[in-house]
């Protein structure tokens, strides 16, 4: 980089991820994985110049620095490397294994800020190569829309990681109200994630792209566990309202975590909170995309005494008949159908159909985005059981919302 800044030279850095390394390492053993790395390193060494540098960055990741080689000249080199590695057949223990790599290529130029920047850009390009089919390369160009989008994702992911490490996550709670008994104080609340700004100034918010970036970069499992522990801690020994219930969202990635059930059970036991006071919400798309795991988890949680809700129902493309396979207690109607039902006849028809289907299956219904009296009136007319929205209260810290009440919970 110093040479580039001083002499206006352009170099290229290639970030390579071996696509089949984990499969070979897991099935044939670590010795086979080490030998595969050696063979690929020898192959790459025959394709680069003496002044270029090849190094191992991580377990299955390699870095290649192409000296005095701008992006236009690096592209054909990247193409040949991908083709040669794809053609390699790795022999081990009498078996033949296919190999391949995904590569991201970024240019080092006089305006490149620092080493972290070039590593991040090459990593972004490599990620795009993997997302678009693996066994290919991708060139980092800042003007490329896909590249720019993923760059923003990585910045958001870094913000997620910083928020976790710096303890800047907070839970806000929004009331869920019985439409049949509107005079009854709400005793059911949904826990919603918020983040304190880095400078500590202003109200905690959920930054656009925060959850999406966390999902794409594998951080949702950690976030879900933090939310579970925090929510149960907030409510486990609540003296003000021993009957209050709490709804906790579970992400799609957590549904595939086979250790999550044991973690939840451990947190319930530690908090002293009755399982009947806990409702776990799973989005329609997450539940259906991970149907087998969702069924296992839901069944186990119900057996423990917890309640279950299918969130954002109607937002996915799956057929309604999948609902009968999921053992949920509550169906939360997606707010996109609710917010305009006072004026939009099509939305009213959709909400009515979802509500009727839920009741036919013995499932209570909850409408999201109930932000006005006109919307609430329509929901009551349609026979929806519960509602959640700004009309009843905005999300707030546990100590701030209207005082909670004991007695029978509406959900």
C-alpha positions, 0 to 999 in steps of 0.5 A: 500500500505504501508503494501504491501511494508513493508511486501510483502503482495499482495492485490486486488482492484476492481473497479465496475461500475453499468451497469443499474444504469443510466437507473433505475435512469432516469426512476424510479427517484433518490430515486430508484437509491439510493435504488438500491445502498443500496441493492447492497452494502448489497449484496456485504457486505455478500460476503466479509470479515470483514477486506475488505473495500467497498466504493462508489467512484462516482455516479454509481461506487463502490470500493472494497479493498480485503486485503491480497488477490492476483489476483489469489484469487481475481478472483473467488470473482470477478466472484461470485460478478458479477454473484450475481449482475446479478441475482438480480432483483430490485423491484420498483414501481411495476416494476422489473429491471435487474441489473448488473455490470462491474468490473476491478480488479488490484493487489496491490503489493510491487512494486505498485507505488502509489494510482493513479496507482492502481486506473488507472489500475483498471479503465482500466480493468473495461473499458475493461470489459464494452467494451467486453459486460458488466456484467463481470470482467477483471483482469489487467495484464500488459503483456496482449496486450489489457490491455497494449493498453488501458493503452496507450490510457489512457496515451494519454487521460491524455495528451489530457486533459493536452493539453486542460487545459494548452492551448497547442492546435494550428491550422495549415492550409494546402492549397487546390488548384484548379487543373483547375487553378493552377496559382490561389493562394489558398484561401481555407485552411483546419484547422489541429490540432497540440499540443505544447509539454509539455516542450514547446520545438520543433514544435507542432505535432499531437502525434500518438494516440491523436485523437483516445484516445480523441474519446474513452474517450469522449474529442472530443466534447470539442476539436471540439468546441475549433477548431471551435472557434479558426478557426473562430477567425483566419479568421473572421476579416482577413484583408489580404484575405477577401475571404479566406475560411476555412475547419473545421473537425467535429468528429463522436461524435460531430454529436450526440451533439444536442447543436453543431448547436447552438454553431456553429451559435453562433461562426459564429455570434461572428466572423463576418465571412460569412457562405459561407466562412466555409466548415465543413468536416465529415469523411465518417465513422462518417457520415454514422455511425450517418446518421440521426444526420449527415443529420440533422446537414448537412441540418441545416448548408447548410441552414445557408449558410455553405459548406459541405465536406465528408472527407476520402471517400472510407476509410469506408466499406459503399456502395457508394449509401449512398453518395446520401443521404448526402447533401455534396458539396465536396467529399474528396478522401481518401489519401490512394488511391491517394498517389501511383496513379502514379505507381499503376493502381488499385489506379488510377482506384479507384480514377477515379471511385470515381471522376466520381461518384462525378461528376455524382452526381454534387459534386466536388472532392478533392484529399488528399495526393497530395505530388508530381508533378507525382501524381498531373499530374495524378489527372489532367489527371483524371479530379479531381477538387482540390488537397491538399498535400505537393506538394502545401504546408505543414500545417503551422500557419496562419501567415506563409503560402504563402500570401493569395489572395482575389477574387474567392475562388477555393472551 
